[in-house]
Amino acid sequence: MLKMKRAFIILTAAALLPNATLASTGECAPMSGVLDVIQPEGSGANINQARLVQEVGIASDSTIETKLLAGELRDSLPGNPETIIADLMITAYCEYLMTSQSDVALDESVENYQKALYNDVLVDPGDTVSYSDSRPEGWLWGN
């Protein structure tokens, strides 16, 4: 019950403060927020979230595999900026850790994954994405 209450408080705070960082929460940012901003509108609903979570988790051990997966996502979601792809992969990776790993430093692991995406995988993640174009790079775990 406390976990649900904590998640509700975090989500409420994030909704009220769109630039709020969800750093050090020990929880995952909701993938639904990313799916909602994928263009064209509504196409995020067509993504098989469980499959994406599994594919991101499997690819996470290899920069090459992560690059290939990012490329597949770019190809299947044309017209979306690199940050959408990054946000989707980061939220999927967090879900992967939550559902398949134990005794993992969640915040640190996801932050490291995010850094690897921005530094080694994506072409131009300097865009911003959100309803108001105000969510900067690193919106999940800070810079």
DSSP file (Angstrom, degrees, kcal/mol; ACC not computed):
  #  RESIDUE AA STRUCTURE BP1 BP2  ACC     N-H-->O    O-->H-N    N-H-->O    O-->H-N    TCO  KAPPA ALPHA  PHI   PSI    X-CA   Y-CA   Z-CA
    1    1 A M     >        0   0    0      0, 0.0     4,-2.3     0, 0.0     5,-0.2   0.000 360.0 360.0 360.0 -39.9    0.0    0.0    0.0
    2    2 A L  H  >  +     0   0    0      1,-0.2     4,-2.8     2,-0.2     5,-0.2   0.883 360.0  54.1 -65.1 -36.6    2.8    2.4    0.8
    3    3 A K  H  > S+     0   0    0      2,-0.2     4,-2.7     1,-0.2    -1,-0.2   0.920 109.4  47.5 -62.7 -42.7    4.4    1.7   -2.6
    4    4 A M  H  > S+     0   0    0      2,-0.2     4,-2.4     1,-0.2    -1,-0.2   0.908 113.0  48.6 -64.4 -41.5    1.2    2.6   -4.4
    5    5 A K  H  X S+     0   0    0     -4,-2.3     4,-2.3     2,-0.2    -2,-0.2   0.912 112.3  48.5 -65.0 -42.4    0.9    5.8   -2.3
    6    6 A R  H  X S+     0   0    0     -4,-2.8     4,-2.5     2,-0.2    -2,-0.2   0.920 111.5  49.7 -63.6 -43.7    4.5    6.7   -3.0
    7    7 A A  H  X S+     0   0    0     -4,-2.7     4,-2.8     1,-0.2     5,-0.2   0.905 110.2  51.3 -61.7 -41.3    4.0    6.1   -6.7
    8    8 A F  H  X S+     0   0    0     -4,-2.4     4,-2.6     2,-0.2    -1,-0.2   0.916 110.4  48.3 -62.4 -43.3    0.9    8.2   -6.7
    9    9 A I  H  X S+     0   0    0     -4,-2.3     4,-2.6     2,-0.2    -2,-0.2   0.916 113.1  47.8 -63.4 -43.3    2.7   11.1   -4.9
   10   10 A I  H  X S+     0   0    0     -4,-2.5     4,-2.6     2,-0.2    -2,-0.2   0.937 113.9  46.3 -63.4 -46.8    5.6   10.9   -7.4
   11   11 A L  H  X S+     0   0    0     -4,-2.8     4,-2.2     1,-0.2    -2,-0.2   0.890 112.7  50.1 -64.6 -39.1    3.3   10.8  -10.4
   12   12 A T  H  X S+     0   0    0     -4,-2.6     4,-2.2    -5,-0.2    -1,-0.2   0.927 111.7  47.9 -64.0 -44.7    1.2   13.7   -9.0
   13   13 A A  H  X S+     0   0    0     -4,-2.6     4,-2.3     1,-0.2    -2,-0.2   0.910 111.9  50.1 -62.4 -41.9    4.3   15.8   -8.4
   14   14 A A  H  < S+     0   0    0     -4,-2.6     6,-0.3     1,-0.2    -1,-0.2   0.874 110.5  50.0 -65.0 -36.4    5.6   15.0  -11.9
   15   15 A A  H  < S+     0   0    0     -4,-2.2    -1,-0.2     1,-0.2    -2,-0.2   0.882 114.5  43.6 -68.9 -37.3    2.3   16.0  -13.4
   16   16 A L  H  < S+     0   0    0     -4,-2.2    -2,-0.2     1,-0.3    -1,-0.2   0.808 122.7  38.3 -77.5 -30.0    2.3   19.3  -11.5
   17   17 A L    ><  -     0   0    0     -4,-2.3     3,-2.7    -5,-0.2    -1,-0.3  -0.804  69.6-173.8-122.2  87.6    5.9   20.0  -12.2
   18   18 A P  T 3  S+     0   0    0      0, 0.0    -1,-0.1     0, 0.0    -4,-0.1   0.729  86.3  49.2 -59.3 -22.7    6.7   18.9  -15.8
   19   19 A N  T 3  S+     0   0    0     -3,-0.1     2,-0.1   116,-0.1    -5,-0.1   0.373  82.5 126.6 -95.4   5.7   10.4   19.6  -15.4
   20   20 A A    <   -     0   0    0     -3,-2.7     2,-0.4    -6,-0.3    -3,-0.0  -0.392  58.1-131.9 -64.9 136.8   10.6   17.7  -12.1
   21   21 A T        -     0   0    0     -2,-0.1   119,-0.2     1,-0.1   120,-0.1  -0.737   2.7-148.2 -90.2 137.4   13.3   15.1  -12.1
   22   22 A L    >   +     0   0    0    117,-0.8     3,-0.8   118,-0.5     5,-0.3  -0.094  44.0 155.2 -93.4  35.4   12.4   11.7  -10.8
   23   23 A A  T 3   +     0   0    0      1,-0.2   118,-0.1     2,-0.1   119,-0.1  -0.289  59.8   4.8 -66.7 146.7   15.9   11.2   -9.5
   24   24 A S  T 3  S+     0   0    0      1,-0.1    -1,-0.2   117,-0.1   117,-0.1   0.825  85.4 127.8  53.7  41.4   16.6    8.8   -6.6
   25   25 A T    <   -     0   0    0     -3,-0.8    -1,-0.1     2,-0.3     3,-0.1   0.713  64.4-135.6 -95.7 -23.3   13.0    7.5   -6.4
   26   26 A G  S    S+     0   0    0      1,-0.3     2,-0.3    79,-0.0    80,-0.1   0.632  76.9  90.9  73.5  12.6   13.7    3.8   -6.6
   27   27 A E  S    S-     0   0    0     -5,-0.3     2,-0.3   -20,-0.0    -1,-0.3  -0.888  79.3-104.8-135.1 165.3   10.9    3.6   -9.0
   28   28 A C        -     0   0    0     -2,-0.3    63,-0.1    -3,-0.1     3,-0.0  -0.687  28.6-117.8 -93.5 143.3   10.4    3.8  -12.8
   29   29 A A        -     0   0    0     -2,-0.3     2,-0.2     1,-0.1    66,-0.1  -0.526  49.8 -93.1 -67.8 146.4    8.9    6.8  -14.6
   30   30 A P    >>  -     0   0    0      0, 0.0     3,-0.9     0, 0.0     4,-0.6  -0.450  23.1-148.9 -70.7 131.3    5.7    5.6  -16.4
   31   31 A M  H >> S+     0   0    0      1,-0.2     4,-2.6    -2,-0.2     3,-0.7   0.768  92.6  74.0 -66.1 -25.4    6.2    4.5  -20.0
   32   32 A S  H 3> S+     0   0    0      1,-0.3     4,-1.9     2,-0.2    -1,-0.2   0.845  88.9  58.6 -59.2 -34.1    2.7    5.7  -20.7
   33   33 A G  H <4 S+     0   0    0     -3,-0.9     4,-0.5     2,-0.2    -1,-0.3   0.856 110.3  42.8 -63.7 -34.6    3.9    9.3  -20.6
   34   34 A V  H XX S+     0   0    0     -3,-0.7     3,-1.3    -4,-0.6     4,-0.6   0.910 111.2  53.9 -75.6 -44.3    6.4    8.5  -23.4
   35   35 A L  H >< S+     0   0    0     -4,-2.6     3,-0.7     1,-0.3     9,-0.5   0.827 102.6  60.2 -59.7 -31.6    3.9    6.5  -25.4
   36   36 A D  T 3< S+     0   0    0     -4,-1.9    -1,-0.3     1,-0.2     6,-0.2   0.748 105.5  46.5 -69.3 -23.9    1.5    9.5  -25.3
   37   37 A V  T <4 S+     0   0    0     -3,-1.3    -1,-0.2    -4,-0.5     2,-0.2   0.445  81.4 117.3-101.0   0.3    4.0   11.8  -27.1
   38   38 A I    <<  -     0   0    0     -3,-0.7     6,-0.4    -4,-0.6     5,-0.4  -0.489  68.7 -99.1 -68.3 134.1    5.0    9.4  -29.9
   39   39 A Q  S    S+     0   0    0     -2,-0.2     2,-0.2    38,-0.1    41,-0.1  -0.788 103.9  47.0-102.4 147.9    4.0   10.8  -33.3
   40   40 A P  S >  S-     0   0    0      0, 0.0     3,-2.4     0, 0.0     4,-0.3   0.593 108.2-106.0 -67.7 152.7    1.8   10.3  -35.1
   41   41 A E  T 3  S+     0   0    0      1,-0.3    -2,-0.1    -2,-0.2    -4,-0.1  -0.140 102.6  23.0 -51.0 134.0   -0.5   10.7  -32.1
   42   42 A G  T >  S+     0   0    0     -4,-0.4     3,-1.1    -7,-0.3     4,-0.3   0.184  89.5 104.8  95.3 -16.5   -2.0    7.3  -31.0
   43   43 A S  G X   +     0   0    0     -3,-2.4     3,-1.3    -5,-0.4     4,-0.2   0.743  67.4  70.6 -72.0 -20.0    0.8    5.2  -32.5
   44   44 A G  G >  S+     0   0    0     -9,-0.5     3,-1.4    -6,-0.4    -1,-0.2   0.794  87.7  65.2 -62.8 -27.4    2.3    4.6  -29.0
   45   45 A A  G <  S+     0   0    0     -3,-1.1    -1,-0.3     1,-0.3    -2,-0.2   0.708  93.3  62.0 -68.0 -19.1   -0.7    2.5  -28.2
   46   46 A N  G <  S+     0   0    0     -3,-1.3     2,-0.4    -4,-0.3    -1,-0.3   0.504  79.6 105.0 -85.4  -4.0    0.5    0.0  -30.9
   47   47 A I  S <  S-     0   0    0     -3,-1.4     2,-1.2    -4,-0.2     3,-0.1  -0.647  72.8-132.4 -82.8 128.9    3.8   -0.7  -29.1
   48   48 A N     >  -     0   0    0     -2,-0.4     4,-2.5     1,-0.2     5,-0.2  -0.689  23.6-168.6 -78.6  99.0    4.0   -4.1  -27.4
   49   49 A Q  H  > S+     0   0    0     -2,-1.2     4,-2.7     1,-0.2     5,-0.2   0.886  80.5  51.9 -62.7 -42.7    5.4   -2.8  -24.1
   50   50 A A  H  > S+     0   0    0      1,-0.2     4,-2.0     2,-0.2    -1,-0.2   0.907 112.5  46.3 -62.9 -40.9    6.3   -6.2  -22.6
   51   51 A R  H  > S+     0   0    0      2,-0.2     4,-2.8     1,-0.2    -1,-0.2   0.911 112.4  50.6 -67.0 -42.3    8.2   -7.2  -25.8
   52   52 A L  H  X S+     0   0    0     -4,-2.5     4,-2.8     2,-0.2     5,-0.3   0.921 109.0  51.4 -61.5 -44.0   10.0   -3.8  -25.8
   53   53 A V  H  X S+     0   0    0     -4,-2.7     4,-2.2     1,-0.2    -1,-0.2   0.925 112.7  46.1 -58.3 -45.8   11.0   -4.2  -22.2
   54   54 A Q  H  X S+     0   0    0     -4,-2.0     4,-2.5    -5,-0.2    -2,-0.2   0.921 113.4  48.1 -64.4 -45.0   12.4   -7.7  -22.9
   55   55 A E  H  X S+     0   0    0     -4,-2.8     4,-2.4     2,-0.2    -2,-0.2   0.900 112.6  48.1 -64.8 -41.5   14.3   -6.6  -26.0
   56   56 A V  H  X S+     0   0    0     -4,-2.8     4,-1.4    -5,-0.2    -1,-0.2   0.917 112.3  50.1 -64.7 -42.3   15.8   -3.5  -24.3
   57   57 A G  H  < S+     0   0    0     -4,-2.2     4,-0.3    -5,-0.3    -2,-0.2   0.918 112.5  45.6 -62.1 -44.6   16.9   -5.6  -21.4
   58   58 A I  H >< S+     0   0    0     -4,-2.5     3,-0.9     1,-0.2    -1,-0.2   0.912 115.6  46.7 -64.9 -42.7   18.5   -8.3  -23.6
   59   59 A A  H >< S+     0   0    0     -4,-2.4     3,-2.2     1,-0.2     7,-0.5   0.704  90.9  84.7 -72.1 -19.7   20.2   -5.6  -25.7
   60   60 A S  T 3< S+     0   0    0     -4,-1.4    -1,-0.2     1,-0.3    -2,-0.1   0.678  78.9  64.6 -63.2 -18.1   21.4   -3.6  -22.7
   61   61 A D  T <  S+     0   0    0     -3,-0.9     2,-0.4    -4,-0.3    -1,-0.3   0.607 104.8  49.4 -77.8 -10.3   24.5   -5.8  -22.2
   62   62 A S    <>  -     0   0    0     -3,-2.2     4,-2.3     1,-0.1     5,-0.2  -0.988  62.5-154.3-136.8 127.2   25.9   -4.7  -25.6
   63   63 A T  H  > S+     0   0    0     -2,-0.4     4,-2.6     2,-0.2     5,-0.2   0.893 102.8  52.9 -61.9 -39.0   26.4   -1.2  -27.0
   64   64 A I  H  > S+     0   0    0      2,-0.2     4,-2.3     1,-0.2    -1,-0.2   0.936 110.7  45.3 -63.1 -46.7   26.2   -2.7  -30.5
   65   65 A E  H  > S+     0   0    0      1,-0.2     4,-2.4     2,-0.2    -1,-0.2   0.875 112.6  51.6 -64.8 -37.2   22.9   -4.5  -29.8
   66   66 A T  H  X S+     0   0    0     -4,-2.3     4,-2.6    -7,-0.5    -1,-0.2   0.900 109.3  50.4 -66.1 -40.6   21.5   -1.3  -28.1
   67   67 A K  H  X S+     0   0    0     -4,-2.6     4,-2.4     2,-0.2    -2,-0.2   0.914 110.3  50.0 -61.8 -43.0   22.4    0.7  -31.2
   68   68 A L  H  X S+     0   0    0     -4,-2.3     4,-2.2     2,-0.2    -2,-0.2   0.920 112.0  47.2 -62.1 -43.9   20.7   -1.8  -33.4
   69   69 A L  H  X S+     0   0    0     -4,-2.4     4,-2.4     2,-0.2    -2,-0.2   0.911 110.6  51.6 -65.0 -42.0   17.6   -1.7  -31.3
   70   70 A A  H  X S+     0   0    0     -4,-2.6     4,-2.5     1,-0.2    -1,-0.2   0.905 109.9  50.7 -60.4 -40.6   17.6    2.1  -31.3
   71   71 A G  H  X S+     0   0    0     -4,-2.4     4,-2.4     2,-0.2    -1,-0.2   0.896 108.9  50.6 -63.2 -41.1   17.9    2.0  -35.1
   72   72 A E  H  X S+     0   0    0     -4,-2.2     4,-2.3     2,-0.2    -2,-0.2   0.903 111.2  48.7 -63.3 -40.9   14.9   -0.4  -35.3
   73   73 A L  H  X S+     0   0    0     -4,-2.4     4,-1.5     2,-0.2    -2,-0.2   0.912 110.5  50.5 -65.8 -41.9   12.9    1.9  -33.1
   74   74 A R  H  < S+     0   0    0     -4,-2.5     6,-0.2     1,-0.2     3,-0.2   0.925 112.8  47.3 -59.3 -44.2   13.8    5.0  -35.2
   75   75 A D  H  < S+     0   0    0     -4,-2.4    -2,-0.2     1,-0.2    -1,-0.2   0.877 115.5  43.7 -66.0 -38.1   12.8    3.1  -38.3
   76   76 A S  H  < S+     0   0    0     -4,-2.3    -1,-0.2     1,-0.2    -2,-0.2   0.629 119.7  43.2 -84.3 -12.6    9.5    1.9  -36.9
   77   77 A L  S >< S-     0   0    0     -4,-1.5     3,-1.3    -3,-0.2    -1,-0.2  -0.465  81.8-177.7-126.8  60.1    8.7    5.3  -35.3
   78   78 A P  T 3   +     0   0    0      0, 0.0    -3,-0.1     0, 0.0    -4,-0.0  -0.227  64.7  31.2 -62.9 148.4    9.7    7.8  -38.1
   79   79 A G  T 3  S+     0   0    0      1,-0.3    -5,-0.0    -5,-0.1     0, 0.0   0.450  89.7 117.5  86.9   0.3    9.3   11.5  -37.4
   80   80 A N    <   -     0   0    0     -3,-1.3    -1,-0.3    -6,-0.2    -3,-0.1  -0.848  66.3-116.9-101.9 137.3   10.1   11.1  -33.7
   81   81 A P    >>  -     0   0    0      0, 0.0     4,-1.5     0, 0.0     3,-1.0  -0.193  28.7-104.1 -68.4 163.2   13.1   12.9  -32.2
   82   82 A E  H 3> S+     0   0    0     42,-0.4     4,-2.9     1,-0.3     5,-0.2   0.819 119.2  63.0 -55.6 -33.0   16.0   10.9  -30.7
   83   83 A T  H 3> S+     0   0    0     41,-0.3     4,-3.2     2,-0.2    -1,-0.3   0.849  99.4  53.0 -66.4 -32.3   14.8   11.9  -27.2
   84   84 A I  H <> S+     0   0    0     -3,-1.0     4,-2.5     2,-0.2    -1,-0.2   0.939 111.3  46.5 -64.0 -45.5   11.5   10.0  -27.8
   85   85 A I  H  X S+     0   0    0     -4,-1.5     4,-2.4     2,-0.2    -2,-0.2   0.925 114.8  47.5 -61.2 -44.8   13.5    7.0  -28.7
   86   86 A A  H  X S+     0   0    0     -4,-2.9     4,-3.0     2,-0.2     5,-0.2   0.939 111.8  49.1 -61.8 -48.3   15.8    7.5  -25.7
   87   87 A D  H  X S+     0   0    0     -4,-3.2     4,-2.5     1,-0.2     5,-0.2   0.903 111.9  49.6 -59.0 -41.6   12.9    8.1  -23.3
   88   88 A L  H  X S+     0   0    0     -4,-2.5     4,-2.0    -5,-0.2    -1,-0.2   0.923 114.0  44.5 -63.7 -45.1   11.2    4.9  -24.6
   89   89 A M  H  X S+     0   0    0     -4,-2.4     4,-2.5     2,-0.2    -2,-0.2   0.880 113.3  50.9 -68.4 -38.0   14.3    2.8  -24.2
   90   90 A I  H  X S+     0   0    0     -4,-3.0     4,-2.3     2,-0.2    -2,-0.2   0.929 112.1  45.1 -67.2 -45.2   15.1    4.3  -20.7
   91   91 A T  H  X S+     0   0    0     -4,-2.5     4,-2.1    -5,-0.2    -1,-0.2   0.887 114.2  50.2 -66.9 -35.8   11.6    3.6  -19.3
   92   92 A A  H  X S+     0   0    0     -4,-2.0     4,-2.4    -5,-0.2    -2,-0.2   0.902 110.0  50.6 -66.6 -40.6   11.7    0.1  -20.9
   93   93 A Y  H  X S+     0   0    0     -4,-2.5     4,-2.4     2,-0.2    -2,-0.2   0.911 109.1  51.0 -63.7 -42.1   15.1   -0.6  -19.3
   94   94 A C  H  X S+     0   0    0     -4,-2.3     4,-2.5     1,-0.2    -1,-0.2   0.930 110.7  48.7 -60.9 -45.3   13.8    0.5  -15.9
   95   95 A E  H  X S+     0   0    0     -4,-2.1     4,-2.2     1,-0.2    -1,-0.2   0.898 108.7  54.7 -61.0 -40.0   10.8   -1.8  -16.2
   96   96 A Y  H  X S+     0   0    0     -4,-2.4     4,-2.0     1,-0.2     5,-0.4   0.935 110.1  45.7 -58.0 -47.6   13.2   -4.6  -17.2
   97   97 A L  H  X S+     0   0    0     -4,-2.4     4,-1.8     1,-0.2    -2,-0.2   0.910 112.5  50.9 -62.8 -42.2   15.2   -4.1  -14.1
   98   98 A M  H  < S+     0   0    0     -4,-2.5    -1,-0.2     1,-0.2    -2,-0.2   0.852 118.9  36.3 -64.6 -34.5   12.2   -3.9  -11.9
   99   99 A T  H  < S+     0   0    0     -4,-2.2    -1,-0.2    -5,-0.2    -2,-0.2   0.673 130.4  23.7 -96.3 -17.7   10.7   -7.1  -13.3
  100  100 A S  H  < S+     0   0    0     -4,-2.0     2,-0.3    -5,-0.2    -3,-0.2   0.549 107.1  67.4-127.7  -8.9   13.7   -9.3  -13.8
  101  101 A Q     <  -     0   0    0     -4,-1.8     2,-0.3    -5,-0.4     3,-0.2  -0.859  55.1-162.2-116.1 149.3   16.6   -8.2  -11.6
  102  102 A S  S    S+     0   0    0     -2,-0.3     3,-0.1     1,-0.2    -3,-0.0  -0.928  71.2  17.5-125.6 156.3   16.9   -8.3   -7.8
  103  103 A D  S    S+     0   0    0     -2,-0.3     2,-0.4     1,-0.2    -1,-0.2   0.889  86.5 145.6  53.1  44.4   19.3   -6.4   -5.6
  104  104 A V        -     0   0    0     -3,-0.2     2,-1.6    -7,-0.1    -1,-0.2  -0.893  60.0-121.2-111.1 142.1   20.0   -3.8   -8.3
  105  105 A A     >  -     0   0    0     -2,-0.4     4,-3.0     1,-0.2     5,-0.3  -0.654  36.0-169.8 -78.4  90.9   20.7   -0.2   -7.6
  106  106 A L  H  > S+     0   0    0     -2,-1.6     4,-2.7     1,-0.2     5,-0.3   0.908  76.1  44.5 -55.6 -55.2   17.8    0.9   -9.8
  107  107 A D  H  > S+     0   0    0      1,-0.2     4,-2.4     2,-0.2    -1,-0.2   0.918 117.6  45.2 -59.1 -45.7   18.5    4.7   -9.9
  108  108 A E  H  > S+     0   0    0      2,-0.2     4,-2.5     1,-0.2    -1,-0.2   0.913 113.7  49.5 -65.9 -42.7   22.2    4.2  -10.6
  109  109 A S  H  X S+     0   0    0     -4,-3.0     4,-2.1     2,-0.2    -2,-0.2   0.914 114.0  44.5 -63.4 -43.5   21.7    1.5  -13.2
  110  110 A V  H  X S+     0   0    0     -4,-2.7     4,-2.7    -5,-0.3    -1,-0.2   0.886 112.2  52.4 -70.4 -37.8   19.1    3.5  -15.1
  111  111 A E  H  X S+     0   0    0     -4,-2.4     4,-2.4    -5,-0.3    -2,-0.2   0.921 110.3  48.5 -62.2 -42.6   21.2    6.6  -14.9
  112  112 A N  H  X S+     0   0    0     -4,-2.5     4,-2.2     2,-0.2    -2,-0.2   0.891 111.4  50.0 -64.4 -39.1   24.2    4.7  -16.3
  113  113 A Y  H  X S+     0   0    0     -4,-2.1     4,-2.5     2,-0.2    -2,-0.2   0.922 110.2  50.7 -64.1 -43.8   22.0    3.3  -19.1
  114  114 A Q  H  X S+     0   0    0     -4,-2.7     4,-2.5     1,-0.2     5,-0.2   0.922 109.9  49.7 -59.7 -45.1   20.7    6.8  -19.9
  115  115 A K  H  X S+     0   0    0     -4,-2.4     4,-2.6     1,-0.2     5,-0.3   0.907 110.1  50.9 -61.3 -42.0   24.3    8.1  -20.1
  116  116 A A  H  X>S+     0   0    0     -4,-2.2     4,-2.9     2,-0.2     5,-0.8   0.912 110.4  50.0 -63.3 -41.5   25.3    5.3  -22.4
  117  117 A L  I  X>S+     0   0    0     -4,-2.5     5,-2.6     1,-0.2     4,-1.3   0.953 115.8  41.3 -59.9 -49.6   22.4    6.0  -24.7
  118  118 A Y  I  <5S+     0   0    0     -4,-2.5    -2,-0.2     1,-0.2    -1,-0.2   0.833 124.7  36.1 -70.2 -32.7   23.2    9.7  -24.9
  119  119 A N  I  <5S+     0   0    0     -4,-2.6    -2,-0.2    -5,-0.2    -3,-0.2   0.821 133.2  15.6 -90.5 -32.6   26.9    9.3  -25.2
  120  120 A D  I  <5S+     0   0    0     -4,-2.9    -3,-0.2    -5,-0.3    -2,-0.1   0.609 125.3  35.5-120.3 -16.3   27.3    6.2  -27.3
  121  121 A V  I  <<S+     0   0    0     -4,-1.3    -3,-0.2    -5,-0.8    -4,-0.1   0.858  93.0  69.5-112.5 -50.4   24.1    5.2  -29.0
  122  122 A L      < -     0   0    0     -5,-2.6   -55,-0.0    -6,-0.2   -39,-0.0  -0.413  60.2-143.8 -86.6 152.6   21.9    8.1  -30.2
  123  123 A V  S    S-     0   0    0      1,-0.2    -1,-0.1    -2,-0.1    -5,-0.0   0.947  87.7  -2.4 -77.8 -51.9   22.7   10.5  -33.0
  124  124 A D    >   +     0   0    0      1,-0.1     3,-0.7     2,-0.0   -42,-0.4  -0.588  63.2 161.8-145.9  76.0   21.3   13.8  -31.7
  125  125 A P  T 3   +     0   0    0      0, 0.0    -1,-0.1     0, 0.0    -7,-0.1   0.264  50.8 101.7 -82.8  15.8   19.6   13.5  -28.4
  126  126 A G  T 3   +     0   0    0     10,-0.1    11,-0.2     2,-0.1    -8,-0.0   0.555  57.4 100.6 -77.9  -6.5   19.8   17.3  -27.8
  127  127 A D    <   -     0   0    0     -3,-0.7     2,-0.4     9,-0.1    10,-0.1  -0.127  69.7-128.9 -65.5 171.5   16.1   17.8  -28.7
  128  128 A T        -     0   0    0      8,-0.1     2,-0.4     2,-0.1   -44,-0.1  -0.952  20.5-165.3-121.4 149.8   13.5   18.2  -26.1
  129  129 A V        +     0   0    0      6,-1.5     2,-0.3    -2,-0.4     3,-0.1  -0.997  32.0  96.2-137.4 134.1   10.3   16.3  -25.9
  130  130 A S  S >  S-     0   0    0     -2,-0.4     3,-1.0     4,-0.1    -2,-0.1  -0.901  81.6 -77.7 172.0 177.6    7.1   16.8  -23.9
  131  131 A Y  T 3  S+     0   0    0     -2,-0.3    -1,-0.1     1,-0.3     0, 0.0   0.868 135.5  30.9 -60.2 -34.9    3.7   18.3  -24.4
  132  132 A S  T 3  S-     0   0    0     -3,-0.1    -1,-0.3  -114,-0.0    -3,-0.0   0.234 110.9-115.4-108.2  13.0    5.2   21.7  -23.9
  133  133 A D  S <  S+     0   0    0     -3,-1.0    -2,-0.1     1,-0.1    -3,-0.1   0.861  86.5 114.0  55.6  37.1    8.6   21.0  -25.4
  134  134 A S        +     0   0    0      2,-0.1    -4,-0.1  -116,-0.0    -1,-0.1   0.358  33.7 104.7-120.2   6.0   10.1   21.6  -22.0
  135  135 A R        -     0   0    0     -6,-0.0    -6,-1.5     1,-0.0     4,-0.1  -0.791  59.2-155.8 -91.4 112.2   11.5   18.2  -21.0
  136  136 A P    >   -     0   0    0      0, 0.0     3,-1.1     0, 0.0    -8,-0.1  -0.260  32.7 -71.9 -82.4 169.1   15.3   18.4  -21.4
  137  137 A E  T 3  S+     0   0    0      1,-0.3   -11,-0.1   -11,-0.2    -9,-0.0  -0.324 123.7  31.6 -51.0 137.1   17.8   15.6  -21.9
  138  138 A G  T 3> S+     0   0    0     -3,-0.1     4,-1.9     5,-0.1    -1,-0.3   0.709  71.5 147.3  84.5  20.1   18.0   13.7  -18.7
  139  139 A W  T <4 S+     0   0    0     -3,-1.1  -117,-0.8     1,-0.2    -2,-0.1   0.747  70.5  50.7 -62.9 -21.9   14.4   14.2  -17.6
  140  140 A L  T  4 S+     0   0    0   -119,-0.2  -118,-0.5     2,-0.1    -1,-0.2   0.921 131.6   4.9 -82.8 -45.1   14.3   10.9  -15.8
  141  141 A W  T  4 S-     0   0    0      1,-0.3    -2,-0.2  -120,-0.1    -1,-0.1   0.085 101.8-111.4-132.7  25.5   17.4   10.9  -13.7
  142  142 A G     <        0   0    0     -4,-1.9    -1,-0.3     1,-0.2    -2,-0.1   0.082 360.0 360.0  71.2 175.1   19.0   14.4  -14.1
  143  143 A N              0   0    0     -4,-0.1    -1,-0.2    -6,-0.0    -5,-0.1   0.391 360.0 360.0-105.7 360.0   22.2   15.4  -15.8
